[in-house]
Amino acid sequence: MEYVIRTKELTKMYGHKAAVDKVSMNIEKGDIYGFIGKNGAGKTTTMKMLLGMIFPNGGTMELFGKPANNASRRRIGSLIEAPGIYKGCTAYENLKRFSLLYGGDDKSIKELLELVNLSNTGKKKAGAFSLGMKQRLGIAIAMLGDPEVLVLDEPVNGLDPAAIKGVRDTLLNLNQEKGTTVLISSHLLGELAKISTRYGIINSGVLVEEVSAQELESRCRQTLVIKCRDTAAAETALREKLGIAEIETAGDTITLLSGLERAEEINTTLVSAGAGVFDLHTTTADMEDYFIERIGR
């Protein structure tokens, strides 16, 4: 397992208040890491510390397996808050100017413009771009020099649905075609759910949980809930007569993670086994409810 970003008890104080409180974050190579939290939860502060824009009061940071330093940070591209662009220049001219700082030749500039779907903007000045186009230009600037990691702070904030899809498609292309690891913060759960492979949930400066997309899907998938008087008899019948193995039991409640399409057969079998079924229903945990339970409304 190769980590590109790891923090241990990373802390940032402003006066007596901890904006980031002992955050231990783990981002693997190739992840699209969705950093989720309400406004003011500590997402931007964490990112700024990773990038060396502000300094922590405690804890440690590792980038690419070594203590964070300026050399390792040069392997990271970033877009924090609004992209800083030359409004009187075209998309190409913007990338050309920034390439003097971050690297990149004409060939890579043209490839980036194609990647973020700005290759057809011609002589149009960046000041006349839509917000979504500016965000995509900002991502292209962040990608100059071919960084291994991309750190993006609320890149879809304020965008319309079409622009959000444009940014989302750009990030998926970068991840899948270039293998770029992405750390992206947002409070838009639905959008992050479409691209993230792993999540970090932060609330009031505290990293509440890290969970993979697969684990989250498993926790939020549809289940069959059975309430009965004899759970032991029910479990035996489910395993031996129906071959159902994914069973969770708590008190008088049995939760099945598979076999939902066999609800009628399950009910008949449990009644015949004398399990005393008095309730049987399906339920689906909503992803938004899952996050809200951890970060509040």
Residue pairs with C-beta under 8 A, 6 or more apart in sequence:
1 28
2 28
2 29
2 65
3 26
3 27
3 28
3 29
3 62
3 65
4 27
4 28
4 29
4 31
4 63
4 64
4 148
4 149
4 181
5 25
5 26
5 27
5 50
5 61
5 62
5 63
5 149
5 181
5 183
6 24
6 25
6 26
6 27
6 61
6 62
7 23
7 24
7 25
7 46
7 50
7 59
7 60
7 61
7 62
8 24
8 59
8 60
9 22
9 23
9 24
9 58
9 59
9 60
10 20
10 22
10 23
10 24
10 25
10 46
10 49
10 56
10 58
10 59
10 60
10 61
11 18
11 20
11 21
11 22
11 23
11 56
11 57
11 58
11 59
12 18
12 19
12 20
12 42
12 45
12 46
12 49
12 54
12 56
12 57
13 19
13 57
18 205
19 42
19 45
19 205
20 42
20 45
20 46
20 49
20 56
20 205
21 42
21 204
21 205
21 206
22 58
22 59
22 206
23 42
23 46
23 59
23 202
23 205
23 206
23 207
24 207
25 46
25 200
25 207
25 210
26 210
27 33
27 181
27 183
27 198
28 181
28 198
29 148
29 179
29 181
30 175
30 179
30 181
30 197
31 181
31 182
31 183
31 197
31 198
32 171
32 172
32 175
32 181
32 182
32 184
32 195
32 196
32 197
32 198
33 181
33 182
33 183
33 184
33 196
33 197
33 198
33 199
33 200
34 184
34 186
34 192
34 193
34 195
34 196
34 198
34 199
34 200
35 43
35 46
35 47
35 183
35 184
35 185
35 186
35 199
35 200
35 202
36 185
36 186
36 187
36 189
36 192
36 199
36 200
36 201
36 202
36 291
36 295
37 43
37 185
37 187
37 201
37 202
37 203
37 295
38 187
38 203
38 295
38 296
39 187
41 202
41 203
41 204
41 205
41 295
42 202
42 204
42 205
42 206
43 153
43 154
43 185
43 202
44 80
44 81
44 153
44 154
44 185
45 54
45 205
46 202
47 78
47 80
47 151
47 153
47 183
47 185
48 54
48 80
49 55
49 56
49 61
50 61
50 63
50 68
50 76
50 151
50 183
51 73
51 76
51 78
51 80
51 151
52 68
52 70
52 73
53 80
60 67
61 67
61 68
62 68
63 69
63 72
63 73
63 75
63 76
63 149
64 72
64 75
64 148
66 72
74 145
75 147
75 148
75 149
76 147
76 148
76 149
76 150
76 151
77 102
77 142
77 143
77 144
77 145
77 147
77 149
77 150
77 151
78 142
78 150
78 151
78 152
78 153
79 135
79 138
79 139
79 141
79 142
79 150
79 151
79 152
79 153
79 155
80 151
80 153
81 153
81 154
82 134
82 138
83 134
83 135
83 137
83 138
83 139
83 141
84 138
85 94
85 126
85 134
85 137
85 138
85 141
86 93
86 94
86 97
86 126
87 125
87 126
87 127
88 125
88 126
88 127
89 97
89 125
89 126
90 121
90 122
90 123
90 124
90 125
90 126
91 113
91 118
91 121
91 124
91 126
91 129
91 137
91 140
92 109
92 110
92 113
94 126
94 137
94 141
95 104
95 109
95 112
95 113
95 137
95 140
95 141
95 144
96 106
96 109
98 104
98 141
98 144
99 105
99 108
99 109
99 144
101 144
102 141
102 144
102 145
103 144
103 145
103 146
104 112
104 144
104 145
104 146
108 144
108 146
109 144
110 119
112 140
112 143
112 144
113 119
113 121
113 140
115 140
115 143
115 170
115 173
115 174
115 177
116 136
116 137
116 139
116 140
116 170
117 136
117 166
117 169
117 170
118 133
118 136
118 137
118 140
121 129
121 133
126 133
126 134
126 137
129 137
130 163
131 158
131 159
131 163
132 159
132 160
132 162
132 163
132 164
132 166
132 167
133 163
135 155
135 156
135 159
135 163
135 167
136 166
136 167
136 170
138 155
139 150
139 152
139 155
139 167
139 170
139 171
139 174
142 150
142 151
142 152
143 150
143 174
143 180
146 178
147 180
148 180
148 181
149 180
149 181
149 182
149 183
150 171
150 174
150 180
150 181
150 182
150 183
150 184
151 183
152 171
152 182
152 183
152 184
152 185
153 185
154 185
154 186
154 187
155 167
155 184
155 186
156 163
156 164
156 167
156 168
156 186
156 188
156 191
157 186
157 188
159 167
164 188
164 191
168 191
168 194
168 195
171 182
171 184
171 195
172 195
174 180
174 182
175 181
175 182
175 195
184 192
184 195
184 196
186 192
189 287
189 288
189 291
190 288
192 199
193 213
193 287
196 213
197 212
197 213
198 210
198 211
198 212
198 213
199 209
199 210
199 211
199 212
199 213
199 216
200 207
200 209
200 210
201 207
201 208
201 209
201 210
201 211
201 291
201 294
201 295
202 208
202 295
203 294
203 295
203 296
208 294
208 295
209 294
211 219
216 287
216 290
218 257
219 285
219 290
220 284
220 285
220 286
220 287
220 290
221 257
221 284
221 285
222 260
222 282
222 283
222 284
223 255
223 256
223 257
223 260
223 282
223 283
223 284
223 285
224 255
224 256
224 259
224 260
224 263
224 266
224 280
224 281
224 282
225 253
225 254
225 255
225 256
225 279
225 280
225 281
225 282
225 283
226 234
226 253
226 254
226 255
226 256
226 266
226 270
226 277
226 279
226 280
227 252
227 253
227 254
227 277
227 278
227 279
227 280
228 234
228 252
228 254
228 270
228 275
228 276
228 277
228 278
229 252
229 275
229 276
229 278
230 274
230 275
230 276
231 249
231 251
231 252
231 253
231 254
231 275
233 270
233 273
233 274
233 275
234 254
234 270
234 273
234 275
234 277
235 247
235 249
235 254
236 273
237 269
237 270
237 272
237 273
237 275
238 244
238 247
238 254
238 256
238 266
238 269
238 270
239 245
239 247
241 269
241 273
242 259
242 262
242 265
242 266
242 269
244 256
244 258
244 259
244 266
245 258
246 256
246 257
246 258
246 259
247 254
247 255
247 256
247 257
248 254
248 255
248 256
248 257
249 255
256 266
259 266
260 282
263 280
263 282
266 280
267 277
267 280
270 277
271 277
